[in-house]
Amino acid sequence: LCAVAFNQEIGEAAVSAESIRGVTLEQIDAAAARGNALKMVCEASLLDSGLRASVALKELPLTHPLACLEGSSAAITLETDVMGPVTVTSTDPTNSDTAYGLVSDLLNAVLGDGNGLARLPSGS
C-alpha cells in the first residue's frame, strides 16, 4: 500500500510491528468494559523525514470505523492535507479484494488515464 499511496517502497524491517500473541482475555474484557474494541491497525504516514509505518494493537472506541470490523473484513482510512478522513470498508473480502487492489482502483478512478498519468499496476 505504501508503494501505491506514497510512491515509495518500504522494507519489512522498517515497519514497527507488534504481535497480538500476548493479548489476554482480561485486556479484551477491560477494553469492552470501557466501550472500546482492540484491533490490529496498520498505519503509514509520509513525513518530511520520510515514510513511517507501523502495525500495532490499538484500543478504539466502538464509534471508530475500524472498531466494527469483524472476521476477515478490512478497511482503509485515507487522510490528506485537503481531505479526510475517508474510510472504505471491504466486508468479507476474497483474495482479489485486497487493500492494495482497493487503493489501486480508488487512485485510478480519481487520477484516470485522461491526465497523461500511467495507470497503477493491477492488484491481482
Secondary structure, DSSP 8 states (H G I E B T S, - for coil): -HHHHHS----GGGEEE--STT--HHHHHHHHHTTEEEEEEEEEEEETTEEEEEEEEEEEETTSTTTT--TT-EEEEE--SSS--EEEEESS--GGG-HHHHHHHHHHHHH-STTS--------
